[in-house]
Amino acid sequence: MSRITLISSKSPPPPPPAQDLYSRRKQVYPKLAHGKFRTVKWAAMAVALCIYYLIPWLRWERGEGAPNQAVLADFAGERFFFFGIEIWPQEAYYLAGLMILAAVGLFLVTSLFGRVWCGYACPQTVWTDLYIWVERAFEGDRAKRMRLDRAPWSVGKAARKIGKHSVWLIIAFLTGGAFILYFHDAQMIAQTFFIGEAPLSAYWFAGVLTFTTYALAGTMREQVCTYLCPWPRIQAALTDEDALNVTYRYDRGEPRGPHRKGESWDGRGDCIDCKQCVQVCPVGIDIRDGPQLECIHCALCIDACDDMMKKIGRPTGLIAYDTDTAVACRASGQKARYRLIRPRTILYTVLMVGIAGLMAFGLFNRGTFEINVLKDRSPPYIELSNGDIRNGYALKLVNKSGETRDLAVETLGIDGLELEVVGLERGADGELVLPVAANGVDRYRLLVTVPSASANGRRYFTLVLTDVASGEVHTNRTSFMAPGD
């Protein structure tokens, strides 16, 4: 029996089209919200901007020879000033501790209230809020801005756009200009910047901050929070179902749908699908879709929803700060449970108190004077013509007080040791006295000579410095090298 093979005349189906993995950004036009959270955001923005722009101009008297700017990172003078606190380079661990303290504090706040930092205090949020406020002033609110962008170019449209971007650039320049005031004396920079006599670093950083502020707050906005910032991904590990987040209470809002005046509310939820929460969102998401990476918890959707609930005669709080546990409990007919005090919040609190306590103890008990003795490595020693052995040392004296000091120098530990300070003669009484400037670092060159009879291999001696006025004693033990075992 023969086999018959049927061949279809139809061509094979075309391959599926290639998937486009890149999606163009959809412009977000946030509508102005009105309510308590919007008021809090205005207040937070005003406070943050005032702190940033005004702090460099505050003065703090520290005595002669010390800068009188309250907050200053003085790289030239190798110190960081914060009002009455001075941090020296060898005390950089205080800055590290401050950063750790801030990080743990952010962990604690996130575990309690979600991304409240992002919504109210993050520089990206603050400056974006300011830029949107300028945008509204030139182009109007959401609907007007959308119509303006769709309209063909005209003199009026160009004037509005040029005006907006001009103000944006001014704000960006002021932002960069204020930043450099934290690293240079504010009054000096204000006098020299525009005549070309400021340090080159001032122009560089002012330009960089001007560009980044304009780009991030003016054009990128929500993309910074979604794609550039790592915090949305980190915070997922810091929150749990008991953290208070901006939440759509689906147990009350579903099923959603339009509602006409006079209709019954039985068998349906309070959400009328007006999308006001979406229109005021600065990142363009729908909070009703649940927790999302883009959400910065600014709570403007709460204001918009509460305003709508009042208009239709329903209770406010359809969108509110709530926990996943509480929403799930209500949805199942149980009483909502809230647990702000739980293991992770206790752990973060204990860490914060411990770190702050250690830093405070260190600051209040740190000395006002430090000695560093560095022995010459090459050559390790020199043999003089009479057989004596000489070693060279670099002496660094750090005076953290606001008063000059005179320090008498002597040595202990090796018989017959002779000490010479290059460029400094002994007094009439034979003492060597080293002057040390207030709030400064002084360096001296020491030559230590030991008779050949006392010099044999490595030995140790102690350098003793005594404050002539107060009698305060500081010591430093170091080695002396000589030929031998």
Secondary structure, 3 states (H helix, E strand, C coil): CCCCCCCCCCCCCCCCCCCCCCCCCCCCCCCCCCCHHHHHHHHHHHHHHHHHHHHHHCECCCCCCCCCECEEEECCCCEEEECCEEECHHHHHHHHHHHHHHHHHHHHHHHHHCCHHHHHCCHHHHHHHHHHHHHHHHHCCHHHHHHHHHCCCCHHHHHHHHHHHHHHHHHHHHHHHHHHCCCCCHHHHHHHHHHCCCCHHHHHHHHHHHHHHHHHHHHHCHHHHHHHCCHHHHHHHCCCCCCCEEEECHHHHCCCCCCCCCCCCCCCCCCCCCCHHHHCCCCCCCHHHCCCCCCCCCCHHHHHHHHHHHHHCCCCCCEEEECHHHHHHHHCCCCCCCCCCCHHHHHHHHHHHHHHHHHHHHHHHCCCEEEEEEECCCCCCEECCCCCEEEEEEEEEEECCCCCEEEEEEEECCCCCEEEECCCCCCCCCCEEEEECCCEEEEEEEEEEECCCCCCCCEEEEEEEEECCCCCEEEEEEEECCCCC
